[in-house]
């Protein structure tokens, strides 16, 4: 059972990570000022939103069962 869950994690995490990396590269294409027009404040907001979601996702992996009582 544990191997099935681990294999599923590896498959899904790899796939989703590759999708995220591809989308970040595509977002970088928007930096071409010959094609796009944007303000620095807009870019700040874009990366602020990405940073916020990344921190939230990371925290979910770092979470412990903090609401459970234990004497250990």
Buried (B, 14 or more C-beta within 10 A) or exposed (E): EEEEEEEEEEEEEEEEEEEEEEEEEEEEEEEEEEEEEEEEEEEEEEEEEBEEEEEEEEEEEEEEEEEEEEEE
